[in-house]
Amino acid sequence: MKIGVLLHGNGVYDGTEIHEAVLTLLAIEEAGYQYLCLAPNVTQHHVINHLNGEEMLESRNVLVESARIARGEIKDLKEVSVSDIDALVMPGGFGTAKNITKWAFEGPAGEIHQDVKQLLLDLIKAGKPIAGLCMSPTTIAKALEGSNYHATLTVGSTAEASPYEIESISQGMNSIGAIAEMKTVREISIDRENKIVTAPCYMMEASITDIRKNIKSAVEEMIALS
């Protein structure tokens, strides 16, 4: 089995959440499978200084930045088709809501990168499972908007501490046809009909150990669905 890992930059505030990406790769390899990193070859929406949160006056490429995480072993999304992978994991970080969709700026009304949308739809049609971590379930919701697929997804829970507006994001997913449910960082959401697993990860206040366990659970369940 070869599992795709969709990256969208390098760094939580403008790209892929690095801890989540690395722990995803580790979980896949520990399960005995290969991974294939991929990313769209597009310009980042903006670049954030991760020391102070301020925007920097420079431009970066999503594929090039993602290659930092993948140690250079990465493919342009345009070169990958559904036949090349058996499943897909989508780590979080706000690159998914800035570089793949515009959810960070426009909420559920924002556009989605059409190649990402098509890949997700093709995977579901082919019965191949998807795991969405952290903020990535919003991208899954956007990909399925207007389709016959109504996925059950989670970005976290209002029952425990979160640095983000879990209720608002969940309502946004509901507004475009998804079914949002509340899950803590110790839980995962499993949509068996569409073969989609989602996990809150850093959408909740959590330690790296919590994140490790949450991702491992999600990856293992995704593999089981295949």
C-alpha positions in Angstrom: 0.0 0.0 0.0 1.2 3.5 -0.9 -0.3 6.4 1.1 -0.3 9.9 -0.2 0.5 12.8 2.2 -0.8 16.1 1.0 1.4 19.0 2.1 0.7 22.7 1.6 3.8 24.6 2.7 6.1 24.5 5.7 5.0 26.0 9.0 1.7 26.1 11.0 0.7 29.7 10.2 1.2 29.7 6.5 1.7 26.1 5.5 1.7 22.6 6.8 1.9 21.9 10.6 5.3 20.3 10.8 4.7 18.1 13.8 1.6 16.7 12.3 3.3 16.1 9.0 6.3 14.3 10.5 4.1 12.2 12.9 2.0 11.2 9.9 5.0 10.0 8.0 6.1 8.1 11.1 2.7 6.5 11.7 2.5 5.3 8.0 6.0 3.7 8.1 5.3 2.1 11.5 2.2 0.5 10.0 4.4 -1.0 7.4 3.5 1.1 4.4 5.1 3.6 2.1 4.2 7.2 1.8 4.2 9.6 -1.2 4.4 13.3 -0.4 2.7 15.6 -2.8 1.8 19.3 -2.9 0.4 21.9 -5.4 2.9 23.9 -7.3 1.4 27.3 -6.4 2.5 30.5 -4.7 1.7 30.7 -0.9 -1.0 33.2 0.0 1.5 35.0 2.2 4.6 34.3 4.4 4.3 34.6 8.2 7.2 35.2 10.6 6.7 32.4 13.1 8.5 34.3 15.9 6.0 37.1 16.0 3.1 36.2 13.8 3.7 39.2 11.4 3.4 39.0 7.7 6.7 39.1 5.8 7.3 40.9 2.5 8.4 38.0 0.5 6.9 35.3 -1.7 7.3 31.5 -1.4 6.2 28.5 -3.4 4.0 25.8 -1.8 5.7 22.9 -3.5 9.2 24.1 -2.8 8.4 24.8 0.9 6.7 21.4 1.3 9.9 19.8 -0.1 11.6 20.9 3.1 9.4 18.5 5.2 9.7 15.8 2.6 13.5 16.0 2.4 13.1 16.7 -1.3 11.2 13.5 -2.0 7.9 15.1 -3.2 5.7 15.2 -6.3 3.8 18.0 -7.9 0.1 17.4 -7.3 -0.5 17.6 -11.1 1.8 14.5 -11.5 -0.3 12.3 -9.2 -3.5 10.6 -10.0 -5.8 8.5 -7.9 -4.3 5.3 -9.4 -0.9 6.2 -7.8 -2.0 6.0 -4.2 -4.2 3.7 -2.1 -5.2 6.3 0.5 -4.5 9.9 1.4 -3.6 11.7 4.7 -4.0 15.5 4.9 -2.0 17.0 7.8 -3.2 20.3 9.2 -1.7 23.8 9.5 -3.3 26.9 8.1 -1.8 26.3 4.6 -4.8 24.1 4.0 -7.0 27.1 4.7 -4.8 29.7 2.9 -3.1 27.9 0.0 -5.5 25.1 -0.8 -8.7 26.9 0.1 -9.4 30.5 1.3 -11.3 29.4 4.4 -9.0 31.4 6.7 -10.1 34.6 4.9 -13.6 33.9 3.5 -14.9 31.0 5.6 -16.9 28.3 3.8 -17.5 30.7 0.8 -13.8 30.6 -0.1 -12.6 28.8 -3.2 -10.7 25.5 -3.3 -7.8 24.5 -5.5 -9.5 22.5 -8.3 -6.8 19.8 -8.5 -7.1 19.1 -4.8 -10.9 18.9 -5.1 -10.7 16.5 -8.0 -8.2 14.2 -6.2 -10.5 14.0 -3.1 -13.6 13.3 -5.2 -11.7 10.7 -7.3 -10.5 8.9 -4.1 -14.0 8.7 -2.7 -15.4 7.5 -5.9 -12.7 4.8 -6.0 -13.5 3.7 -2.5 -10.0 4.8 -1.3 -9.9 6.2 2.3 -8.9 9.7 3.4 -7.7 11.0 6.7 -8.0 14.7 7.5 -6.1 16.2 10.5 -6.6 19.4 12.3 -7.9 22.1 9.9 -7.9 19.8 6.9 -11.5 18.6 7.4 -12.6 22.0 6.1 -10.8 21.3 2.9 -12.6 18.0 2.6 -15.9 19.7 3.2 -15.1 22.2 0.4 -14.1 19.4 -2.0 -17.5 17.7 -1.4 -19.6 20.8 -1.5 -22.4 20.4 -4.1 -21.7 16.7 -4.5 -23.8 13.7 -3.4 -21.3 13.0 -0.6 -22.1 14.3 2.8 -19.2 13.5 5.0 -19.1 13.3 8.8 -16.1 15.3 9.9 -14.6 16.8 13.0 -12.3 19.8 13.8 -12.5 19.4 17.5 -14.8 19.9 20.5 -16.3 22.8 22.4 -16.1 20.6 25.5 -12.4 21.2 26.0 -9.9 24.1 25.5 -9.1 25.1 22.0 -7.3 28.2 20.6 -9.8 28.3 17.7 -13.5 28.8 17.1 -14.6 25.2 16.9 -18.3 25.9 16.9 -18.0 28.5 14.1 -15.8 26.3 12.0 -18.1 23.3 12.5 -21.2 25.4 11.6 -19.3 26.5 8.4 -18.7 22.9 7.4 -22.4 22.1 8.1 -23.4 25.0 5.8 -21.8 23.5 2.8 -23.2 20.0 3.2 -20.9 18.2 5.7 -22.0 16.8 9.1 -19.7 18.2 11.8 -19.4 16.3 15.1 -17.5 17.1 18.3 -14.4 15.1 19.1 -11.6 15.7 21.6 -7.9 15.2 20.9 -8.3 11.7 22.3 -10.9 10.8 19.8 -11.3 10.5 16.0 -14.3 10.7 13.8 -15.0 7.8 11.4 -17.3 8.1 8.4 -17.4 4.5 7.3 -19.7 5.2 4.3 -17.3 7.6 2.6 -14.2 6.1 4.2 -13.1 9.3 5.8 -11.3 9.6 9.2 -10.7 13.0 10.8 -8.9 13.9 14.0 -8.7 17.3 15.8 -4.9 17.3 16.6 -3.7 20.9 17.2 -7.1 22.4 16.8 -7.3 21.5 20.5 -5.0 22.5 23.3 -2.7 19.5 23.2 0.8 18.2 23.8 3.0 16.6 21.1 2.3 13.3 22.8 -1.4 13.9 22.5 -0.9 14.7 18.8 1.2 11.6 18.2 -1.6 9.4 19.6 -4.4 11.1 17.7 -2.6 10.8 14.4 -1.6 7.2 15.0 -5.2 6.3 15.7 -6.4 8.2 12.6 -3.8 6.6 10.3 -4.5 3.1 11.7 -8.2 3.5 11.2 -7.8 4.8 7.7 -5.7 1.8 6.8 -8.4 -0.5 8.3 -11.0 1.1 6.1 -9.0 0.2 3.0 
